[in-house]
Amino acid sequence: MPQLNPAPWFAILLFSWLIFLTVIPNKVLSHTFTNEITALSAKKLKSETWNWPWH
């Protein structure tokens, strides 16, 4: 039965993973966003302690 011969399918698997690991990450990482991400203000927010009575 020819479909049980692993030789051509193993080569196809290796070549497809080679493409996935070399070409596609470069295309994804080269994507640029249209909107720049603005940083939040650098001032530290004042947090007050909670004064709860523990009875």
C-alpha positions in Angstrom: 0.0 0.0 0.0 1.7 3.2 -1.1 0.2 5.5 1.6 2.1 3.5 4.3 5.5 4.5 2.7 6.8 7.2 5.0 9.6 8.4 2.8 7.9 11.1 0.7 5.6 12.2 3.6 8.4 12.6 6.0 10.3 14.9 3.5 7.2 16.9 3.0 6.8 17.3 6.8 10.4 18.4 7.2 10.2 20.9 4.3 6.9 22.4 5.5 8.3 22.9 9.0 11.4 24.4 7.5 9.2 26.9 5.8 7.1 27.5 8.9 10.2 28.2 11.0 12.1 30.4 8.6 9.8 32.3 6.3 6.6 32.9 8.2 8.1 34.3 11.5 10.0 36.9 9.4 6.8 38.0 7.8 4.9 38.1 11.0 7.7 40.0 12.9 8.1 42.6 10.1 4.4 43.6 10.5 4.0 47.2 11.6 1.1 48.6 13.5 -0.7 51.6 12.1 -1.3 53.1 15.5 1.6 53.9 17.8 1.1 52.6 21.4 1.2 55.6 23.8 2.8 55.0 27.1 0.8 55.8 30.3 1.8 58.7 32.4 4.8 58.0 34.6 3.4 59.5 37.8 2.7 57.0 40.5 -0.9 56.7 41.6 -1.5 57.4 45.3 -2.9 54.4 47.1 -4.4 54.6 50.5 -4.3 51.9 53.1 -7.6 50.3 54.1 -8.6 50.8 57.7 -11.0 48.0 58.4 -12.0 47.1 61.9 -11.3 43.4 62.6 -13.8 42.4 65.3 
